[in-house]
Amino acid sequence: MLTDFRLSGKAVIFTDVDDTMLPITQESSVEELRSFLSELRLLGVEVVPVTFKTFIEVEELMSKLNHNFPAYVIEGGCAIYALRGFLRWGTKQAIGNYEFLELCNPISIYEDLLTYIEGSPDCLGKALRLSKAEPENVSRALGIPTELIKLSQARLYSEVFITQHNPCRNFISSVIRNTSLKTIQTRRAVHILEVDKDRATRELLKQINVVGRETLVIGLGDNPADEGILRNSDVPVIISENRVEWFKKAYYLRSPGKPP
């Protein structure tokens, strides 16, 4: 059990996991990541996922890795889970050894709005609503195994529309703009939720159990949805094969060779 991370910790790594530490399909690389995480922990470096994954997905991943993350963020920033002692908070909510803090309301309160989007002329037949779609259809669209899709459908705080159809993506943005929700667009999907990774990362940094000295914060991301991780890190690292314009415009990036 971690009781005071700062006394022994040298750095913390925030990562979205998918395509930064592990291929999104999770094929063939789990053993390598398990070994890597163990080596990092011996060095006093802890990894904290800040991910769009669901609670069940992260639990399954930790089981595969035989590794308990000291903290993790689910559904794009909507809830923070942490082993007792890793954060300074005193939340009354807990599951097993993990305390948790919810930053979003249940997505179910927006069901009428989500149903409206799903049936709109711009999106009908052009988008898959993740929580409601047949797992096999989502698997074909994303190239992710069906068993992993089923875990991703157990969403409590967010919804995802899988679509590359621009009229649908634009329609979702226009509808959500007039609500308390946010949209976060990735290459193949539009996430709908109340907060973002920036809010959750800042909350984590504010609550990490700090005693004695500074801990280096390293952020790993691979697309614009990870800006909240990168902008709050001492060392932001982009891991991506995509040469897109947002990388060049990111104000928090430093020139190669310059120390943080």
N, C-alpha and C positions, 0 to 999 in steps of 0.2 A: 504494500500500500504506500502511495506517495503521501508524505505528511508535510514536507516543506520543500517544494521544488527548487526554490531559489538558492537554498543552501548548497545544493550539489549540482544544480543545472547550469550549463554554460550557454545554451542556446535553445530556442524553441522554433520549430518549423511549422508554419501554417501552409496547408496545401489542400487543393480541391480533390486530390487523390487521382481521379480519372485522367489519364493521359499526361499526368505529371509524375506520379509515382507508380502507377499501375495502369496497363491498358484497360480501356473501358470494358472489354470483354472478360477481363480477369484471367485470361487463358495463359498458362505456362509460366507466369511470372510471380505467382504467390510465394513460392519457396524462396526466390531471390529477395523479395521484399521482406519476408520474415527475418531472414538473416541480416539484411540491411538495418532494419529497425532495432534488432538486438544489439548490433554494433554501435548504432547511434546512442542507445540508452547507456551502454557502458562508457561512452564518452561524455555523458551528461547532457545529451541532446534529445529532446522529446519532440514527437510529431503530433500535431493537432489538426485533424481534418476539418476543413471549413467547406462543406460540400452540399450539393443538391440531393444527396442520397437521403433516404428515409431512415428512421430509427432502426427498422428491421434490417435494412441493407448494411448499416454500419455494424450492428450486432453480428450479422452473418460474416462480414469481413473480418472482424476481430476473432471470431471463432476459427475461421480458416487460417488466420495468421498466428493463432495462439498468442495474441498480443493485445493487451488492453491499453488503448490510448488514454493518456491522462485526462484529456478533454476532447470533445468533438462538437461540431455544429452541424445540424441537419437541415434539410429542405431550404437551402440557400440563405440561412441566417435566422430561421424561425424558432429554433430552440437550441440551447446550449446545455450539454451534459458534461459533468466533471467529477472525477474521483474526489472523495472527501479529502480536503487538505490542499488540493491543487489550486483552488480559487479561494479568495477571502470571504466570499459571500456566506450567508447563513440561510439559504433557501430551505423551506420546509418540505419541498417536494423531492422525492427520491425514488429511484428504482434500483434495488440491489445496492451496490457500492457507489452508484452514481447519483449525485444531486443534479437537478435540472431546473432551468429557467426558460419559460416560454416567452418569446418576443412577438408572437403572432396569435391572432384568434384562430379558431378552427376554420378551415376553408369551407366547411359545410354551410356556414352562414351566408355564403355568396352563391349558393347553388342555383338560384334563379338566374343570376347574371351569367354563370358558366353555361347553363343550359341554353340561354339566349345566344351566346357566342357559338356554341356547338351547332345550333340549328340555323345560323345566319346564312344567307345566300353566298357570302364570301368564303365561308369556312365549311359549309356542308359538303361532305365528300372530298374535301381538300385538306382536312386536318384530323388527326387522331387525338382524342382526349385521353391522356394516359391512364387516369384512374378508372375509366369506363370502357376502354377499348379491349378487344380480345388480345390476350398476350401474344398470340402467334402473329397477329397483324403488326403489332409494335416491334416484335422481334425481327420480322422481315424488313420493316422500314429502317431500323437502326442497326441491324446486324449484331444484335446482342442476344445471347442465349435466353430462351423463354423463361427458364427458372429465375434468372436475374430480373427479368421484366416483371414477373409476379411480385417480387420483393419491392420493386420501385413503385408499384401501384398502391401500396399501403400508405397513402399520403394523408397526413393529418392537417397540415397548415398551408399547403400550396397545391396548385394544379399546373399541369404542363400540357400544352397543345403542340403536338409534333407536326410541323408543317414547314415547307420551304416555299409555299405559295404566297407571294408578296401581298396580294389583295387581302388575304386572310390575316397575315401578320399585321398589316396596317390597320385593318378593322379592329383587331384585338387591342392594339395600342390606343386607337381613338376612343374605344368604349371604356377602357380602364382609366384613361386620363381624367375622367370626371368622377373617379371614386377614390377611396382611401388606399387602394391597391397599387402595386407597382408591376411593370412588366420588365423582364430581363430576357433579352433575346440572344440566343446562341445560333450557330449556323443552321441547326436543324429543328430548333424548338423555341417556343415562347413560354417562359415561366411566369406564373401569376402568383403574387404573394404580397404580404404587407410590409416587409422590411427587405434588407439586402445584406450581402456579406460584409459591407463596410460597417454597418451598425453592429453586427455580431462580433466582428474582429475588434472593434473599439471597446466593446463591452468586455471581451476576453482580456485585452491588454490592461484595462482598468482594474480587473479583478484578480489577475494572476498573483499568487502569493509571493510578494517581493520582500526579501529581507537581505540587507547587507550590500548587494551590488547589482549592477545592471546585467540583464540577460539579453543577448543578441537575438533579434527577431528576424527570421528569414522567411520570405513569402514565395511560394511556388504557384504559378498560374499558367494557363495556356490559352485563355481567350478573354474578351472584354468583360465577361461575367465575373472574372476574378480580380477586377480592379480594386475591389474593397480589401482584398488580401494584400495586393501589391503596394497600394498607396500607404498602408499602415505598417510596412515592414522597414527595418533598417537596411536589409539587403533584398530587394525585389528581384526575382529570377523568373524569366519567361522561358518555358519549355514548350516549344511548338515548332512544327514544320511549316506553319502557315505564315507567309510574309504579308501581313495585312497592315493597312494604314494606321490602325490604332496603336500598334507598337511604336511607330515613329512619333506619334503625338503624345505619348504617355509622359507627363511632366516629371514623374517620379523616377524615371530611368536615368542611369548615369552612363557616361561614356565608358567604353571598354578600357580596362586598365586602371581606372580611378577607384581608390578605396572608398567604402561607404563612410 
